[in-house]
Amino acid sequence: MPTIAVVGEVVADAVLPPDGISAGVAHLTVHPGGGPANTAVALSRLGSTARFAARISGGALGALCRAKLEESLVDLSASESASEPATLAIARLDATGAASYEFYTDGTADWAWTDASLARLIDGPFTTHPAPVAVHTGSLALALQPSGQVIENLLARARPQMTVSVDPNLRPLLVPVTSYRLWIDRWASLADIVRLSEDDLDLLWPGWTPEQAALHLHACGVPLAVVSLGGDGAFASLRGEQLRVPIAPTTLVDTVGAGDSFHGGLLHHLAEAGQLGGRLDTLTVDGLRDALTFASRVSAINCSRAGANPPWARELA
C-alpha cells in the first residue's frame, strides 16, 4: 500500500458519560485520541502505511497515546518526543452517544513544530516505506499557532507531488468561528480533498446546504468536497458531480472519532484504488461512491465501541 503522511495533534480524550458525575465526583475514562492521530490509526489498521508526524509528550498521557499508535502499527519515524504535557480533551456524551468537547491546550506538546522539524514528514529519509502519495491534516494543529502556519507551508511544498487532504474539524471553544471563516478559503486553495462535518458546515456558513458548500469549495480549487451528515450518511461532490451515500448500520455507543475514522477509510480506499498522488484526475463518481461506502462502514464500526477505536482490515472482510 502507498504511504499517506499525516500531521497533527495527539490528544488524551477523557470521556464523561451522561451519568458520569455523582456525589461531586466525575468518572472519566481516558482514551488516546486527537483527530489527526485517529485518522492515522484508522489508515494503519486498514492496511495503509500511515507516516504520522506528532509531538508526543513523555508524560503518562503521552505514553498512553504512543502505545496505541505503536500497537496500531503507525509509522512514527517523523514524530518527536516532547517535554511538554499532552493536550487533554474532555468529551462529554449525551444520552444519544453524541460528544461535545472542551480542550486544555496551554503549553502542551502539539503546537511547537518548525519548518525544519516537520520537513522530514515528506522529505524522508524513507528507510522502510516509499515516499508519501498524500498528506492529511486539520483540526487544532492547523488552527492554532505557531503550528498552523508551519503546516500550511508544508502543504504548499507537498502539493506538486502529493494529494492534499484537509479536515478543518472546527473547535469554536478554542478558535473563534470568525477566524475559521477567514482561513477556510486559504486552506481550501491548498487542498484536493476537504471534508466537513455537519456541525462544521453550520458554523462556517449558517443556512448553507452541502451543495452550496461544495460549490464554494470547488471555486477555491478543491476537486473533492465531502460533508459528513451523521445519521443521514454523507454527501460528496467531485468537480460538481454530486452524490449521497447512506450511513452503514451500527449499534451506537458513542460518536468519538467517527469523522476521523470515516476520513481514514476514505483515504485508504482511494489509495488502494491508485487515486492518490495528484489532483484526483482519474477518480470517477462510481469510484468515489465505493470509497464513501467503505468509509461509512469504517465509521460505523468505530461508533459501535467506546472512544476512537477504528477497525482493523480483518473486521471488514
C-alpha positions in Angstrom: 0.0 0.0 0.0 1.2 3.6 -0.7 2.2 5.8 2.2 -0.1 8.5 3.5 1.5 11.3 5.6 -0.5 12.7 8.5 0.4 15.7 10.7 -1.5 17.0 13.7 -2.2 16.7 17.4 -2.2 13.7 19.8 -4.9 14.2 22.4 -5.9 12.3 25.5 -9.7 12.1 25.4 -11.3 11.9 28.8 -14.8 10.6 28.1 -17.6 11.6 30.5 -20.8 9.6 30.1 -24.2 11.1 30.7 -24.3 9.7 34.2 -20.6 10.3 34.9 -21.0 12.9 37.6 -22.3 11.7 41.0 -21.7 12.8 44.6 -19.4 15.6 43.4 -17.1 13.2 41.5 -16.6 12.9 37.8 -16.0 9.4 36.5 -13.8 9.7 33.3 -12.4 7.1 31.0 -9.3 8.2 29.2 -8.8 7.1 25.6 -5.9 8.1 23.2 -7.3 10.4 20.6 -6.9 13.6 18.6 -8.4 14.0 15.1 -5.2 13.5 13.0 -4.0 10.7 15.3 -7.3 8.9 15.0 -7.1 9.2 11.2 -3.5 7.8 11.2 -4.7 4.9 13.4 -7.6 4.2 11.0 -5.3 4.3 8.0 -2.7 2.0 9.5 -5.3 -0.6 10.8 -6.9 -0.7 7.4 -3.6 -1.6 5.8 -2.2 1.7 4.6 1.2 2.9 5.6 0.4 5.9 7.9 3.5 8.1 8.4 2.5 10.3 11.3 4.2 13.5 12.4 3.3 14.2 16.0 4.9 15.8 19.0 4.2 13.1 21.7 4.5 14.0 25.3 6.8 11.9 27.5 4.3 12.0 30.4 1.7 9.4 31.4 -1.0 10.6 28.9 1.6 10.8 26.1 2.7 7.3 26.9 -0.9 6.1 26.6 -1.2 7.7 23.2 2.1 6.5 22.0 1.2 2.9 22.9 -2.0 3.0 20.9 -0.1 4.4 17.8 2.6 1.8 18.1 0.1 -1.1 18.6 -1.8 0.2 15.5 1.5 0.0 13.5 1.6 3.7 12.8 5.0 4.8 11.4 6.3 7.3 14.0 9.7 7.9 12.3 8.7 11.6 11.6 7.4 12.2 15.1 9.1 13.9 18.0 9.3 13.1 21.7 8.2 16.3 23.6 9.0 17.5 27.1 5.7 19.4 27.3 2.5 17.8 28.7 -0.1 16.1 26.4 -3.2 18.0 25.2 -6.3 17.0 27.1 -9.9 16.9 25.8 -13.0 16.2 27.9 -15.6 14.5 25.6 -19.0 14.8 27.3 -21.6 12.3 25.9 -25.3 13.0 25.8 -28.0 10.3 26.1 -27.7 9.5 22.4 -23.9 9.0 22.5 -23.1 12.3 20.7 -20.0 14.0 22.1 -19.2 17.6 22.8 -15.7 18.7 23.7 -13.7 21.1 25.8 -9.9 21.3 25.4 -6.9 22.1 27.6 -4.1 23.2 25.3 -2.0 25.9 27.0 1.7 24.9 27.0 1.1 21.4 25.6 3.2 19.5 23.2 1.4 19.7 19.9 2.0 23.2 18.6 5.8 23.7 18.6 6.6 22.5 15.1 9.2 24.4 13.0 9.6 24.2 9.2 12.8 22.2 9.7 11.5 19.7 12.2 8.4 19.0 10.2 10.2 18.7 6.8 11.2 15.1 7.3 7.5 14.0 7.1 7.6 14.4 3.4 11.3 14.6 2.7 12.4 11.4 4.4 14.7 9.6 4.8 12.3 6.8 3.8 14.1 3.7 5.1 11.3 1.2 5.2 8.4 2.7 3.3 8.1 4.7 0.0 7.6 8.5 -0.1 4.0 9.6 0.6 1.4 9.9 -2.1 -0.8 12.2 0.0 -0.6 14.3 3.1 -3.5 14.8 5.5 -4.0 17.4 8.3 -6.6 19.5 10.1 -8.2 20.1 13.4 -6.4 22.1 16.1 -2.9 21.7 14.7 -3.9 23.6 11.6 -5.8 26.3 13.5 -3.5 27.1 16.5 -0.2 28.9 16.1 2.6 28.6 15.6 1.9 25.1 14.2 -0.8 26.2 11.8 1.5 28.3 9.6 4.2 25.7 9.6 1.7 23.0 8.4 0.4 25.4 5.7 3.9 25.8 4.5 4.3 22.0 4.4 1.1 21.6 2.4 2.2 24.2 -0.2 5.5 22.4 -0.6 4.0 18.9 -0.8 1.2 19.8 -3.2 3.2 19.4 -6.5 3.9 15.7 -5.7 1.1 14.7 -3.3 -2.7 14.8 -2.9 -3.6 17.2 0.0 -6.4 16.3 2.4 -7.8 18.7 5.0 -10.4 18.1 7.8 -11.0 21.5 9.4 -12.8 19.9 12.4 -13.9 23.3 13.9 -13.3 23.8 17.7 -15.2 27.1 18.4 -14.5 26.9 22.1 -10.8 27.4 21.3 -10.8 29.2 18.0 -13.4 31.9 17.0 -15.6 30.9 14.1 -14.8 34.2 12.5 -11.1 33.1 12.3 -12.1 29.8 10.6 -14.2 31.8 8.1 -11.1 33.9 7.3 -8.9 30.8 6.9 -11.1 28.2 5.2 -10.6 29.6 1.7 -6.8 29.6 2.1 -6.8 26.0 3.3 -9.1 25.0 0.5 -6.7 26.6 -2.1 -4.1 24.1 -0.9 -6.3 21.0 -0.8 -7.6 18.4 -3.1 -10.0 16.9 -0.5 -11.9 18.9 2.1 -14.3 17.1 4.4 -16.6 19.0 6.7 -18.9 17.6 9.4 -22.5 18.8 9.5 -21.6 20.9 12.6 -18.6 22.4 10.7 -20.9 23.4 7.8 -23.5 25.0 10.2 -20.7 27.0 11.9 -18.9 28.1 8.8 -21.8 29.0 6.6 -25.1 29.0 8.6 -28.1 28.1 6.4 -26.0 26.7 3.6 -26.7 23.3 2.1 -24.0 20.8 1.4 -24.4 21.6 -2.3 -23.7 25.3 -1.6 -20.7 24.5 0.4 -19.3 22.2 -2.3 -19.8 24.9 -5.0 -17.8 27.3 -2.8 -15.0 24.8 -2.1 -14.8 24.0 -5.8 -14.4 27.7 -6.6 -11.5 27.7 -4.2 -9.9 24.9 -6.2 -10.9 21.8 -4.3 -11.8 18.8 -6.6 -13.5 16.7 -3.9 -15.7 18.2 -1.3 -17.3 15.9 1.3 -19.9 16.7 4.1 -20.5 14.0 6.7 -24.2 14.2 7.7 -24.3 11.9 10.8 -27.4 9.7 10.6 -28.1 10.9 7.1 -24.9 9.5 5.7 -22.5 11.5 3.6 -22.7 14.0 0.7 -19.9 14.4 -1.8 -19.2 16.5 -4.9 -16.5 15.6 -7.4 -15.9 18.7 -9.5 -19.7 19.3 -9.4 -20.9 15.8 -9.8 -22.8 15.1 -6.7 -23.9 12.0 -4.8 -25.0 10.8 -1.4 -24.4 7.5 0.4 -26.4 6.3 3.4 -25.0 5.6 6.8 -23.9 2.0 7.4 -25.9 0.1 10.1 -24.4 0.2 13.6 -25.3 -0.1 17.2 -24.3 3.3 18.5 -22.1 3.5 21.6 -20.6 7.0 21.0 -19.5 9.2 18.2 -16.0 9.9 19.4 -13.6 9.6 16.4 -16.4 8.9 13.9 -15.4 11.5 11.4 -11.7 10.8 11.8 -12.4 7.1 11.1 -14.6 8.0 8.1 -11.8 10.2 6.7 -9.2 7.4 7.2 -11.4 4.9 5.4 -11.9 7.3 2.5 -8.2 8.0 2.1 -7.3 4.3 2.4 -9.8 3.2 -0.3 -8.7 6.0 -2.6 -5.0 5.0 -2.1 -5.8 1.3 -2.7 -7.5 2.3 -5.9 -4.4 4.2 -7.0 -6.2 7.6 -7.0 -3.8 9.5 -4.7 -0.6 11.3 -5.7 -2.1 14.1 -7.8 -5.3 16.1 -8.3 -7.7 13.1 -8.4 -7.9 13.4 -12.2 -8.9 9.8 -12.8 -11.4 9.4 -10.0 -14.9 8.7 -11.2 -18.2 9.1 -9.4 -18.6 5.4 -9.2 -15.2 5.0 -7.7 -16.0 7.8 -5.2 -19.2 6.1 -4.3 -17.3 2.9 -3.5 -14.8 4.8 -1.4 -17.6 6.6 0.6 -19.5 3.4 1.2 -16.3 1.8 2.5 -15.6 4.9 4.7 -19.2 4.7 6.1 -18.6 1.0 7.2 -15.3 2.0 8.9 -17.1 4.8 10.8 -20.0 2.6 11.8 -17.7 0.1 13.4 -15.9 2.9 15.3 -19.2 4.1 16.6 -20.2 0.7 17.9 -17.5 0.8 20.6 -16.2 3.3 23.1 -13.8 6.1 22.2 -11.9 6.5 18.9 -11.4 2.8 18.0 -11.4 2.3 14.3 -11.5 -1.2 12.9 -8.7 -3.4 11.5 -8.9 -4.6 7.9 -9.9 -8.1 9.1 -13.1 -6.7 10.7 -14.3 -5.5 7.3 -13.5 -8.8 5.5 
